[in-house]
């Protein structure tokens, strides 16, 4: 099963070795020159990268293959939604994790996933997998990635024979967006806030790590463009960092983490542009459908521009902004939504479900 050639519709890359918590110290000196080489970083993080198989539990045949990264003690692994989504559709399917060393497949449970962000969090039955530190270098205002900053991609491209391959490249763009391929049976999703880079990835690398030269996990390789050379993309690790503690706590308590909901369907300027929607789009989210607690409060064609809770405030300019805000709130929480209605700015209160 492991040596069977396998093709995903999206793209990813490879990995390296060590044990215990891979806590890498900052590797830049005062001049901004990195003191760790790419090979040194790769050697320290490679054992945190795993190969992810979706397997038919009855026939043991391989259904899908990708990569993943262990980011928490206890065997907690992050990967792409599109790598594991089939287990949500078929109870006979299971997820198996293969480490960088050894040929044993370890069964893993899917704890949470989000198709819009293309992320999923698993817990492997092997709890002592080496893990890396993950940091946000895309959304936060501090320590943002720089154009032409070096990065390493690690994953299992094409086939298990190429397990944990490593490639080196540079950041070539930030906050990119792309339409996912639908040839894997998924409806097409628009991915936002992508990291564009030149570290070569290919089929099977999906869910594998994109690392900076400090050895921090900064993204998950997701797809590549067939229309240009060295155009590869990773989703930022930021949303995983927002919910990881809650998901681990729910897992320890035997409960399931559920993302709070505002009860609206929305499109932003990116989605309107990709699909050529005939909507006069401005900054914010154009409401296309309302349900649940928002009925009678938010209206179709409202423009959501901000969300405020008791201790936090969020500007909303794209769909991911709303998802990130909800990840920092709780079901049952009352929030104030700032909207534009007929070019007039008003505030409404909604209880999240």
N, C-alpha and C positions, 0 to 999 in steps of 0.2 A: 504494500500500500504506500509506503513512504517514498519509494523511488519512482512513483508514477508521475509522468509529466502532467502538470495541471495548469490550466489557464483561467485566471480571473479576468474580469473586465476592467478593473482598476489596477493601479500599480503601487509597488513598494520596494524595500531593500534589506541589508544584512547585519551580522553581530559578532561579539568577542568573549573574554573570560576573567573570572575572579570569584570570591565567595564572600558572604556576609553583606552588610550594607555598603554599597559603593559610594561612599561619601567623599566626593572629590573637592578639594579646596579650590578657591579661585585661582586661575592660572594666568592672570594678566598682571604684568608689572606696571609701574607708573607710566611707562611710555606707551601703553596700549598694545604692546607686543605679547603674544601668547607664549608662555614658557613651556607648555606641554605640546608635544608633537601630535599629529592626528593618530599615529600608530599607538602612542602611549595612552591617549584617551580611549581608543578602540579596545585596547587590551584590558582596560579597567571596567568597561561596561558590557562587553560582549556576552558574558554569561547571564546577564539580565534579560537578553532578547531570546524569545522562544518562537517555535513554529506552532501554528494553530491549525488543527484539522477539525473539520466537521465530518462526522462519520455516521453511517447508518448502523444503528445499534443491533440490527438483526443480521445484516449481511457483512458487517465490518468493512464495507466498501467506502472509499473516500468520496465525499460529496463536494467539499470545498477546502481550500488551503489558503493560509495567510500567515501573518506574523503577529507578534505581540511583545509587550515589555512589562516586566514585573516592576511595580512602583511602590510596593508596600510589603513589609514583613507579614508573613502569613499566606503568601502565595496569591496576592491580588495583582491581577494582570489587566492591562488596558490594550485594546485593539480597535479595529474599525468595525462599525456596525455591519458594513457590507460583507465582512468576512464570516460573520456568525448568524446573519439574519434568518437563515433557513431553519435554525432550531426553533424559532418562534412560530414556524408554520407546520412543523412535523414533530410530534412527540417521540417518534422513533429515533430521531437524530440526537447525537451527543457531541460534546466538544472534548477533544483530546489535546494535551499540551506536550510537546517534546522539547527537552532542554538542549542546550548547546552541546552538552556531553551526555553520552548514554543513548540507548535506543528504546527506552521505556516510555510508553504513552500514559500520561496522567490525566484522569478525567477531571473536567472543570465545569463549574456551574456558572450560568449567565446570571449576574446580579442586576444589571441595568444596562439599557442601551438607548440611543437617540439617533434616529435616522437623519434628521436635519443636520446634526453636528458630525455624523459618521463616527461616533465613538461608542464603545461598549466596555463594561468592566466585568471581569470574570474572577472567580476564586478557584484556584487549583487545589486538588487534594494534597499535592506536595507543597508543604508550607514553608520550606526553607530555601526557596529559590533566591539567589542573589538579587537585590533590587537597587534601583538608581534613584537619585533625587530628581524631581521634576520641577521646573520653574516656568512661569509665564514670561515670555519675552516678546509678546505680540500685542496684548490688549492694554496692559498697565503702562503708565506714563514713564516709569523708571526702567532703566536697563533694557531698552528696546533693542531688537536686532538691528544691525546696520546692513545696508546694501554692500555686497561683496564680503560679508563676514563668512569665515569658513565653517562648514558643517559636515557631519558624518551621517550617512544613512546606513542602517543595519537591518537585515531581514533575510528571508529565504525566497529568492526569486526563482520562478519557473518550476522548480522541482526540489524535492528534499535533498537531492545529491549536492545542491548548492547552499545547504543550510548555513545561516548566519554569515552571509557575504557582506562585505563592507565596501562602501564607496565614499569618495571625498568630493566635495564641491563647495559652492558659494551661494549665499543668499542672493537671489536676483530680483526679488520683488516681495512686497508685503501687502497684506489686506487685499489679496487677489480673490476673485470668485470664478467658479467654473460649474458647468452643468455636468453631473455625473453621467457615466455611461449606464444605459439600461439593459445591456445585453446579458447581464447576470440575473435577469428576472425581476429586478427592482423597478418600481416606477422611478422616473428621473427626479433627482433632488438637486437643488442649487446649493452648493457649498460656498460659504462665505468666510472671510478672515483668513484665507489660506496663505501659507508661506510658500513662495515660489523659490526653487533652488535648482542647482545643477548637479547634485549628487545622484548619479544614475540609479533609477529604480525600474523594476519590471514586474510582470505578473507574479503574484505571490508575496511581494514585499508589503502589501497592504497591511497596515497595523503595526509595522515595524517602526523602530525609533529613528527620529531625527535628533541628533545631539550637537550641542555647541562645543567649543574647544575647552570649556570648563568641565565637560563630561555630564552636563545637565540634559535631561530629556526635555526638549522644547516643542516637539510635535510628533504626530504619527503620519507616516507617509501614506498617501491616499490614492493619488492618481497621477498620470502623466499625459502629456498631449501628443497625439499622433501627427499633429500638423506642424510641429516645429522641433528643432533639435534642443536637447537639454532643457526641456520645460517640464519640470516635475513639481508636485505640490504636496504639502503636508497640512493637516488640520492642526491648529494650535492645541497645546495641552491644557490651556486655561480652563475650559469648562469641566474637565476631569478634576482639577484641583478644587473647584468650587463645591463639588458634591461627594468627593471621595470619603471624607470623614463621616458624613451622614450615611453613606452606603455601607461602610464598614460597621458602623454602629447598628444599623438595621440588620445586617447580616449576623452580627453577634447576638442580637435580640430575637432572631428568627422571624423578622418582619421584612417587608419589601419596600424599598424606597420608591416613592412616586413623586414626580415633579409637579409642583403646584401649577394650577391652570387658571388663566384669566377668562377662558371661555370665549375666545375670539379666533377667527381665522383671518390672516393678514397677508398682504404682499408689500414689499418694499420696492425702491427704485431699481434695485438690481434684478429682482424677479420680473418686474414689469418690462425691463429692458431685454432680458433674455427671451421672454415669451411674447414680446410685442403686445402686451396687454394695452387696450385702449383706455388707459386711466391717466388722467393728468396727475402725475406723481410728484410729490415734493418730499422734503425731508420728513421722516417719520414713517409710520406704518398705516397703510390704507386698509381699513376694516372691510372685509368681504362677507363675513358671516358672524353671527352672535348667538351664543347659547349659554345655558346655565345661569349663574348668578349675575352675569352681565346683561341678560335680556332686560329690555326696558330702561337700561342705564346707558350703555354704549350702543351706538347705532351704526348700521351699515353706511359706509362712506365717511365715517369719522376718521380723522388722522390722529393716531396716538403719537405724541412727541415726548412724553416723560412719564415716569412712574415714581411715586414717592411713598415710602413707608415710614414708620416711626423713627428709625435711626439711619435711613439711607435715602438717597435720591439718585435716579438714573435717567440720563438723557437717552431717548430712543430714536435712532435714525435708521437702523436696519433690523431685520428679523432676529439676528443673533443677539442684538442688544436686549431684546425682550426676553429671550431664553436665558441669557446670562443673569438678568435681573431676577427672574423667577427662581433661578437656582439658589439665590441668596435670601429667599423668603420661605414662608411656611404655609401649608394649607390652613385655612381659617383666618389668616391674617387679613386685616382691612387695609387696602392700599388706595392712594389717591392717584387717579389717572388724569393726566393733562392732555386734552384733546383739542383739535381744531375742528369746529363744526360750522360749515358755511362761512369760513374765514374768520370765525370768532373763537377766541381761546376760552375754554371753560374747564373746570375741574369736576370730576365725578368720583364717588367712592364705590369700590367693589370689594366684596369678600372673596378671596381666592379659594378655589376648591382643590 
